[in-house]
């Protein structure tokens, strides 16, 4: 509702079930989202892919319900679905069977308070195999002696119509149940091998009641597909036997728990998980193994190289309950980058090499432009921003704590509490810039002491050459003047009109263009200013006296901190 008018009606089921976001709109300030009460509920349970209680509207049919519950699972027997239909006050009225394989029945309307149960196929049924997963025709297929996997696939010329866009063609599996021993087992095969050659060993001969799983290329869907089989293996596990599963974690495409075949190598286990990711560290894969010997639980850890499908990994057998951990190779992580901005020939975002330095970064960018100001280069480091921001927050907390203490000792007048809180809030809101002081001129001169290594997320900013000196703080006319190598600090201060009465002449300092600070140290009124050599881009900073505005110790400390913080930030921003 917008301004009292109905703008859009959005059916959440259309989005969740069908992926239809046609009526979805962008919300604005003041919009009202009205969710009316449901018209009725219907329960779906049994051998369905999504057992749930669904909302039902007038006109909904069993076909709609079938879509909501995701269809039937491989063990379903929809021809004998049980419909429990209640009257308007919830009292059970009728229980009947309905064949949901018939289109006439699917077109029948469902009612509020209905409950539909899909029974499982009795194992007394004979001569079938089932197919589940990323397959366009899941369900049961008639079985005959000698039937192979290729027999359940449909071909139209060279075009395979049975597989979806999400099918993993590298690996699939068969769940097999032995009717005599009542034991489950698993067989893995490669669909692509069958498609390329029907005589390949992957084209396994099927047994009656086999369930063929075609795995999806999605981690969650893969897990949901195999979870029931893994649970059946767990329930089928006899006392004293190891559970016939293995798990694989880390830098693989589809980590998870998988059924374990009779014999499998580490290389084959990696293939089952979709293979190692591009950033995986294959030099050393960790396999954790738990064994029971004479009632004692023992744990062992193996380190196996799988680099280039090594013989070691091909020969290493995976046993029940083994846990495989594939580490990530930090040197191959694709997300590590740095940014070059300003007056370089080719600015932009660059992949970060392991041994990337200031000089190598500039070289990769084609070098500096002729009008670049190397001495004013700024290196901003992501990892320092949070640290600096946290330090500011800690400082604000310290100011509040000191003020609270002063109230107890009568050092501070309570009327200044608002001023103290304002100062603390200002400091808290100062975000760290993450600047690292560098000397790019020295780094480019191959001086290793200054040629520091770059980190992920670093930004190196090269400004344009300049010929100015900034003068800020407690001077009569804060100004920007032209640089001259013949002028000293006193000359520059005179150009700014001289010092104000509030100036702290003992603590005047210079902020270099590269971020470093040089103190003048000596008093302007006693021994005269010291004469450090000024450089292009310098900022001359004159701070305020600590005790000018308020003689109380705490307030003096606070005003000095906040003033110098603001002045320093202004100087840096002006570079």
C-alpha distance (Angstrom), angle and dihedral (degrees) to the residues before:
residue distance angle dihedral
X1 . . .
X2 3.80 . .
X3 3.79 121.1 .
X4 3.79 88.3 -15.8
X5 3.80 94.6 -53.3
X6 3.78 128.5 109.8
X7 3.81 107.7 -114.4
X8 3.79 103.3 171.7
X9 3.79 142.0 -1.9
X10 3.78 111.2 -144.5
X11 3.81 122.6 -165.2
X12 3.81 108.5 -153.9
X13 3.81 89.9 -161.5
X14 3.81 89.6 60.5
X15 3.80 88.5 59.0
X16 3.81 99.6 39.5
X17 3.81 98.2 40.8
X18 3.80 104.4 27.9
X19 3.81 102.3 20.6
X20 3.81 90.0 -124.4
X21 3.81 112.1 151.6
X22 3.81 95.2 165.0
X23 3.80 95.3 125.2
X24 3.79 95.0 39.4
X25 3.81 111.5 118.9
X26 3.78 135.9 -177.0
X27 3.81 112.0 -98.0
X28 3.79 121.2 -127.0
X29 3.76 132.1 -157.1
X30 3.79 109.6 -77.6
X31 3.80 95.8 22.7
X32 3.80 116.9 140.1
X33 3.80 119.7 -142.5
X34 3.80 107.1 -156.8
X35 3.79 118.3 -164.0
X36 3.81 110.1 -167.5
X37 3.81 122.6 -152.7
X38 3.78 115.5 -89.4
X39 3.78 120.0 -96.6
X40 3.78 92.1 -136.0
X41 3.79 145.2 -39.6
X42 3.78 134.2 -115.6
X43 3.79 127.6 -167.8
X44 3.82 124.1 -140.8
X45 3.79 119.4 -172.0
X46 3.77 143.5 148.1
X47 3.80 124.8 55.3
X48 3.79 96.4 4.3
X49 3.77 130.0 117.6
X50 3.79 94.8 -123.3
X51 3.81 115.5 32.7
X52 3.77 106.6 -167.8
X53 3.78 149.1 125.4
X54 3.80 109.2 -98.2
X55 3.78 134.2 -166.2
X56 3.79 114.3 -112.8
X57 3.78 129.8 -157.0
X58 3.77 130.4 -164.2
X59 3.79 108.4 -80.7
X60 3.82 97.6 26.4
X61 3.81 114.0 137.1
X62 3.79 138.9 -157.2
X63 3.82 86.9 -99.3
X64 3.81 88.8 60.5
X65 3.79 90.4 48.2
X66 3.80 90.6 50.5
X67 3.81 89.8 57.0
X68 3.80 92.5 46.9
X69 3.79 93.1 53.6
X70 3.81 92.0 47.6
X71 3.79 95.6 -116.0
X72 3.79 130.2 -79.1
X73 3.79 125.0 -46.5
X74 3.80 123.1 -124.1
X75 3.82 93.7 -91.8
X76 3.81 95.9 50.0
X77 3.79 124.2 122.8
X78 3.83 101.7 -163.6
X79 3.81 93.1 169.8
X80 3.81 88.2 79.0
X81 3.79 101.5 38.5
X82 3.81 113.6 161.4
X83 3.81 116.0 -130.0
X84 3.78 117.6 -163.5
X85 3.80 109.7 -168.9
X86 3.79 121.1 -170.0
X87 3.76 130.2 -161.0
X88 3.79 124.3 -117.5
X89 3.80 94.9 -81.5
X90 3.78 95.1 48.3
X91 3.81 99.1 -102.2
X92 3.82 112.9 140.4
X93 3.76 108.1 -106.1
X94 3.80 108.0 169.2
X95 3.80 141.5 5.5
X96 3.79 115.5 -162.2
X97 3.79 142.7 157.1
X98 3.78 122.0 -113.3
X99 3.80 128.4 -172.5
X100 3.81 105.7 -132.8
X101 3.78 92.1 -173.2
X102 3.80 89.3 73.7
X103 3.80 116.0 87.6
X104 3.82 91.4 -145.3
X105 3.79 90.3 60.0
X106 3.81 92.7 44.7
X107 3.80 88.7 57.4
X108 3.80 92.1 54.6
X109 3.78 116.6 108.1
X110 3.79 122.6 -106.3
X111 3.80 120.4 -140.5
X112 3.76 136.1 -147.0
X113 3.83 113.3 -85.8
X114 3.83 92.5 23.8
X115 3.79 117.6 142.5
X116 3.80 121.1 -160.2
X117 3.81 122.6 -167.6
X118 3.80 121.5 -168.9
X119 3.82 109.6 -155.2
X120 3.79 124.5 -145.7
X121 3.75 121.6 -105.9
X122 3.75 110.5 -98.4
X123 3.80 113.3 -113.1
X124 3.76 84.6 -131.9
X125 3.77 86.5 78.2
X126 3.77 109.5 99.5
X127 3.77 141.4 -153.9
X128 3.79 104.5 29.8
X129 3.79 142.0 114.0
X130 3.81 125.2 -163.4
X131 3.79 133.3 -139.8
X132 3.83 125.1 -155.5
X133 3.78 138.7 171.5
X134 3.80 130.7 32.3
X135 3.79 94.2 8.8
X136 3.79 127.0 117.0
X137 3.83 94.5 -139.1
X138 3.81 106.3 41.0
X139 3.77 119.0 172.9
X140 3.80 138.8 65.9
X141 3.80 126.5 -24.0
X142 3.77 128.9 -168.3
X143 3.79 112.8 -100.2
X144 3.78 129.4 -146.4
X145 3.79 133.3 176.0
X146 3.81 111.8 -79.4
X147 3.81 94.2 19.4
X148 3.83 114.8 154.4
X149 3.78 134.3 -163.7
X150 3.79 91.1 -100.6
X151 3.82 88.9 60.9
X152 3.80 92.2 69.4
X153 3.80 93.6 51.3
X154 3.80 121.7 92.9
X155 3.78 121.0 -144.9
X156 3.78 129.1 -167.4
X157 3.76 104.8 -169.9
X158 3.82 105.7 -57.6
X159 3.79 93.3 -25.9
X160 3.78 118.6 103.2
X161 3.81 109.5 -148.8
X162 3.80 101.8 177.2
X163 3.79 100.7 72.7
X164 3.79 127.4 77.1
X165 3.78 126.6 -139.2
X166 3.80 87.9 -99.9
X167 3.82 97.5 57.1
X168 3.81 117.8 125.1
X169 3.81 102.4 -136.7
X170 3.80 93.5 -173.5
X171 3.79 99.7 64.8
X172 3.82 139.3 17.0
X173 3.78 133.9 154.2
X174 3.79 145.7 -143.5
X175 3.80 124.5 -136.5
X176 3.79 108.8 -147.9
X177 3.81 127.3 -170.1
X178 3.79 120.4 -164.2
X179 3.81 107.6 -142.4
X180 3.81 92.8 -158.5
X181 3.82 101.4 45.2
X182 3.84 94.4 28.5
X183 3.81 88.9 -136.1
X184 3.80 127.6 138.0
X185 3.79 123.1 -137.4
X186 3.80 136.4 175.0
X187 3.79 134.3 -136.9
X188 3.80 123.7 -167.9
X189 3.80 125.2 -152.1
X190 3.81 140.6 168.7
X191 3.83 116.1 -114.3
X192 3.80 91.6 -161.9
X193 3.81 90.5 56.9
X194 3.81 90.0 55.2
X195 3.80 91.9 48.2
X196 3.79 91.0 50.9
X197 3.80 95.9 42.8
X198 3.81 125.2 9.4
X199 3.81 88.4 -161.1
X200 3.81 93.7 60.3
X201 3.80 119.3 118.9
X202 3.82 88.4 -112.4
X203 3.81 89.5 71.3
X204 3.80 91.4 86.8
X205 3.79 122.2 -169.2
X206 3.79 107.9 -113.8
X207 3.78 127.2 -130.0
X208 3.77 125.4 -145.9
X209 3.83 111.8 -82.2
X210 3.82 93.8 17.8
X211 3.81 115.3 151.6
X212 3.80 115.1 -147.2
X213 3.81 116.0 -154.1
X214 3.80 119.6 -159.5
X215 3.79 104.0 -164.0
X216 3.83 122.0 -132.4
X217 3.80 122.3 -131.2
X218 3.77 91.6 -119.9
X219 3.78 125.3 91.5
X220 3.81 97.1 -141.4
X221 3.82 95.0 43.8
X222 3.80 89.5 47.1
X223 3.80 90.7 52.8
X224 3.82 93.8 47.4
X225 3.80 91.2 48.7
X226 3.81 95.9 51.5
X227 3.81 99.3 34.8
X228 3.86 95.3 86.1
X229 3.83 91.1 50.1
X230 3.81 91.4 48.7
X231 3.81 89.0 50.9
X232 3.80 91.0 50.3
X233 3.80 89.2 51.7
X234 3.80 89.4 51.5
X235 3.81 93.0 49.0
X236 3.81 90.4 45.5
X237 3.80 92.7 51.3
X238 3.81 110.0 116.8
X239 3.79 120.6 -139.3
X240 3.78 113.4 -84.4
X241 3.80 95.0 20.3
X242 3.76 125.4 109.8
X243 3.78 114.9 -113.3
X244 3.80 107.7 -101.4
X245 3.77 97.7 -125.5
X246 3.78 136.4 94.9
X247 3.78 130.2 -160.4
X248 3.76 130.8 -144.2
X249 3.79 125.4 -165.1
X250 3.76 138.6 171.7
X251 3.77 130.4 41.6
X252 3.81 100.6 5.9
X253 3.79 127.4 112.8
X254 3.82 97.5 -114.0
X255 3.82 112.8 19.8
X256 3.79 117.0 -172.0
X257 3.79 146.9 96.7
X258 3.80 116.6 -53.8
X259 3.83 135.0 -173.3
X260 3.80 111.4 -100.4
X261 3.82 119.5 -129.0
X262 3.80 123.7 -146.8
X263 3.80 92.7 -88.2
X264 3.78 129.9 6.3
X265 3.80 135.7 161.3
X266 3.80 129.0 -140.4
X267 3.82 90.5 -105.4
X268 3.82 90.7 53.8
X269 3.82 91.1 46.8
X270 3.80 89.8 54.8
X271 3.79 89.6 50.9
X272 3.82 91.0 52.2
X273 3.82 89.6 56.2
X274 3.80 90.5 54.0
X275 3.78 94.0 -95.3
X276 3.77 132.5 -78.2
X277 3.79 118.3 -54.7
X278 3.79 119.7 -110.0
X279 3.80 89.8 -104.5
X280 3.83 95.9 50.5
X281 3.80 119.6 127.8
X282 3.80 100.9 -130.8
X283 3.80 96.6 172.7
X284 3.78 90.0 86.0
X285 3.81 124.6 16.9
X286 3.80 116.9 -176.2
X287 3.81 120.4 -133.5
X288 3.82 116.8 -172.8
X289 3.78 115.3 -160.0
X290 3.80 130.8 -172.0
X291 3.79 119.8 -161.7
X292 3.79 134.4 174.5
X293 3.79 116.6 -136.2
X294 3.82 119.4 177.7
X295 3.78 90.2 -20.9
X296 3.80 93.1 -51.1
X297 3.79 120.6 118.3
X298 3.77 112.2 -133.9
X299 3.77 127.7 -171.5
X300 3.79 125.4 -156.2
X301 3.78 132.1 -179.2
X302 3.80 122.7 -154.0
X303 3.80 126.9 -165.8
X304 3.81 111.7 -152.9
X305 3.79 129.2 177.2
X306 3.79 115.4 -133.3
X307 3.78 95.4 175.4
X308 3.81 110.8 141.5
X309 3.84 90.0 -3.8
X310 3.80 90.0 -67.3
X311 3.84 119.9 -152.5
X312 3.80 87.0 -117.7
X313 3.82 91.5 62.6
X314 3.81 92.5 41.0
X315 3.81 90.6 54.4
X316 3.81 97.4 41.7
X317 3.82 107.5 101.9
X318 3.79 119.9 -146.2
X319 3.80 113.4 -136.1
X320 3.82 131.7 -160.8
X321 3.83 114.4 -67.1
X322 3.81 93.3 11.7
X323 3.80 113.8 153.4
X324 3.81 115.5 -148.2
X325 3.80 118.7 -161.1
X326 3.80 119.3 -168.6
X327 3.78 110.2 -164.9
X328 3.77 124.8 -146.4
X329 3.79 118.1 -112.4
X330 3.79 102.4 -129.4
X331 3.79 90.6 -160.5
X332 3.80 89.9 62.4
X333 3.79 97.7 46.3
X334 3.80 104.7 131.5
X335 3.79 97.2 -155.7
X336 3.84 96.6 70.2
X337 3.79 110.0 107.5
X338 3.79 142.4 148.7
X339 3.79 130.9 -153.0
X340 3.80 130.1 -131.5
X341 3.80 116.4 -161.5
X342 3.77 136.3 174.6
X343 3.77 129.5 17.6
X344 3.78 103.5 9.9
X345 3.78 122.6 113.0
X346 3.80 96.0 -113.8
X347 3.82 112.2 23.2
X348 3.79 119.0 -174.7
X349 3.79 146.0 93.0
X350 3.80 115.4 -46.5
X351 3.83 132.3 -170.0
X352 3.80 109.4 -106.7
X353 3.79 115.4 -118.0
X354 3.80 119.5 -150.0
X355 3.81 94.5 -109.8
X356 3.82 98.2 33.6
X357 3.80 113.3 154.9
X358 3.79 135.6 176.8
X359 3.80 92.6 -96.1
X360 3.81 95.4 45.5
X361 3.81 90.3 49.2
X362 3.81 91.6 52.9
X363 3.81 90.6 47.1
X364 3.82 91.0 52.0
X365 3.79 88.6 53.2
X366 3.81 91.2 55.3
X367 3.80 95.2 -101.8
X368 3.79 131.8 -80.0
X369 3.77 123.7 -45.3
X370 3.80 117.8 -113.7
X371 3.80 92.0 -105.4
X372 3.82 95.4 46.9
X373 3.82 119.2 127.3
X374 3.81 102.7 -141.4
X375 3.80 94.6 177.0
X376 3.81 89.7 59.2
X377 3.80 95.3 51.9
X378 3.80 113.9 136.8
X379 3.80 124.1 -151.6
X380 3.81 112.5 -160.5
X381 3.79 115.7 -166.4
X382 3.79 121.8 -160.0
X383 3.79 93.5 -153.6
X384 3.82 91.0 60.8
X385 3.81 98.0 49.8
X386 3.80 95.5 75.0
X387 3.81 90.9 43.5
X388 3.79 93.1 52.6
X389 3.80 92.6 44.3
X390 3.81 89.8 50.2
X391 3.80 90.5 50.3
X392 3.80 89.6 54.2
X393 3.81 90.7 51.3
X394 3.81 90.5 48.7
X395 3.81 89.6 50.3
X396 3.80 90.3 51.7
X397 3.79 89.8 50.4
X398 3.80 90.6 49.6
X399 3.80 90.7 51.9
X400 3.80 91.2 52.5
X401 3.81 91.8 46.9
X402 3.82 92.5 49.0
X403 3.78 90.9 49.6
X404 3.81 92.0 49.8
X405 3.80 88.7 52.1
X406 3.79 91.9 49.6
X407 3.81 90.7 54.9
X408 3.81 89.9 57.5
X409 3.80 91.6 51.0
X410 3.81 94.6 41.1
X411 3.81 90.5 -118.2
X412 3.79 93.3 129.0
X413 3.76 135.2 43.5
X414 3.81 111.6 -118.8
X415 3.80 90.0 -136.2
X416 3.82 89.3 75.3
X417 3.80 94.3 61.1
X418 3.80 91.8 101.8
X419 3.81 91.2 52.7
X420 3.80 92.2 49.3
X421 3.81 91.8 48.6
X422 3.81 90.8 49.2
X423 3.80 90.8 52.8
X424 3.81 91.5 48.3
X425 3.80 91.5 49.9
X426 3.81 92.0 50.0
X427 3.80 91.3 51.6
X428 3.81 91.2 47.2
X429 3.79 90.7 53.8
X430 3.81 94.4 52.5
X431 3.79 103.9 104.4
X432 3.77 118.3 -148.7
X433 3.79 114.3 -107.3
X434 3.80 94.7 -155.5
X435 3.80 93.6 -137.3
X436 3.80 119.3 170.8
X437 3.81 116.8 -158.5
X438 3.81 108.6 -122.9
X439 3.79 139.1 170.2
X440 3.78 104.3 -142.6
X441 3.80 94.0 176.8
X442 3.80 90.6 60.3
X443 3.80 92.0 42.4
X444 3.80 91.5 54.4
X445 3.81 88.5 48.9
X446 3.83 87.7 64.9
X447 3.80 92.9 -107.5
X448 3.80 99.8 153.9
X449 3.78 91.9 -160.7
X450 3.81 89.7 68.9
X451 3.82 99.5 30.0
X452 3.81 95.2 92.5
X453 3.80 125.7 -175.0
X454 3.80 120.1 -102.9
X455 3.80 124.6 -127.2
X456 3.79 133.4 -147.9
X457 3.80 110.1 -74.7
X458 3.83 96.3 18.2
X459 3.80 117.2 149.8
X460 3.82 119.0 -155.1
X461 3.81 111.7 -163.7
X462 3.80 120.6 -167.5
X463 3.84 113.5 -164.9
X464 3.78 127.8 -155.0
X465 3.79 117.7 -91.3
X466 3.79 114.5 -89.2
X467 3.81 139.5 -172.7
X468 3.79 102.6 -155.5
X469 3.81 142.9 107.1
X470 3.85 120.2 -148.8
X471 3.80 117.4 -143.0
X472 3.81 114.3 -167.9
X473 3.79 140.4 157.3
X474 3.80 128.2 42.3
X475 3.79 99.8 6.2
X476 3.77 125.3 116.7
X477 3.79 94.8 -117.0
X478 3.83 113.8 21.7
X479 3.75 102.8 -153.0
X480 3.78 150.9 157.0
X481 3.80 114.2 -115.6
X482 3.78 135.7 179.5
X483 3.77 116.7 -92.6
X484 3.79 118.8 -111.5
X485 3.78 124.4 177.7
X486 3.80 89.6 -145.3
X487 3.82 94.9 62.8
X488 3.80 126.2 87.0
X489 3.83 132.1 -164.5
X490 3.80 93.5 -81.2
X491 3.79 91.3 52.3
X492 3.79 92.6 50.9
X493 3.82 91.7 47.4
X494 3.80 89.6 52.1
X495 3.81 89.2 52.4
X496 3.82 86.6 56.7
X497 3.81 92.4 51.9
X498 3.80 96.7 -98.1
X499 3.81 131.6 -86.6
X500 3.81 125.2 -39.9
X501 3.81 122.8 -130.1
X502 3.80 89.2 -101.3
X503 3.82 94.2 55.7
X504 3.79 119.1 120.7
X505 3.80 98.6 -141.9
X506 3.80 93.4 -178.2
X507 3.79 94.1 63.3
X508 3.79 104.7 42.9
X509 3.79 111.0 141.2
X510 3.80 143.4 176.2
X511 3.79 125.9 -124.9
X512 3.78 108.5 -152.4
X513 3.78 120.0 -141.2
X514 3.81 89.3 -108.4
X515 3.82 91.2 56.8
X516 3.80 99.4 -102.5
X517 3.83 119.4 129.8
X518 3.82 129.1 -133.8
X519 3.81 119.4 -167.2
X520 3.81 120.8 -144.4
X521 3.84 88.1 -153.2
X522 3.82 100.1 -177.9
X523 3.78 124.1 90.9
X524 3.75 118.5 -101.9
X525 3.81 91.0 -145.9
X526 3.80 99.9 45.6
X527 3.78 118.0 31.0
X528 3.79 97.7 3.0
X529 3.76 129.9 -111.1
X530 3.78 119.6 -55.6
X531 3.77 115.1 -115.2
X532 3.80 111.4 -126.5
X533 3.77 114.1 170.3
X534 3.80 110.1 -97.6
X535 3.79 119.0 -136.9
X536 3.78 133.4 -156.6
X537 3.80 110.6 -83.2
X538 3.82 95.8 23.1
X539 3.80 120.5 147.8
X540 3.81 117.5 -145.6
X541 3.82 109.2 -150.0
X542 3.82 124.5 -163.2
X543 3.83 110.3 -169.6
X544 3.80 126.9 -153.8
X545 3.80 122.6 -103.1
X546 3.77 111.7 -96.3
X547 3.80 95.8 -131.6
X548 3.80 99.8 37.5
X549 3.81 101.3 104.7
X550 3.78 103.3 24.4
X551 3.82 128.2 16.0
X552 3.79 93.7 -152.9
X553 3.83 111.2 110.2
X554 3.78 97.6 -131.7
X555 3.78 96.2 48.2
X556 3.80 90.6 46.5
X557 3.77 90.9 53.6
X558 3.80 92.5 47.5
X559 3.80 96.0 47.9
X560 3.80 91.0 47.9
X561 3.81 91.8 51.2
X562 3.78 95.9 47.5
X563 3.80 94.8 41.7
X564 3.77 95.4 49.7
X565 3.80 90.5 44.1
X566 3.79 90.6 55.0
X567 3.81 93.9 44.1
X568 3.80 93.0 48.6
X569 3.78 92.0 48.8
X570 3.78 90.8 49.6
X571 3.79 90.0 51.5
X572 3.77 93.3 50.4
X573 3.80 93.1 47.2
X574 3.78 89.4 52.5
X575 3.80 94.1 58.6
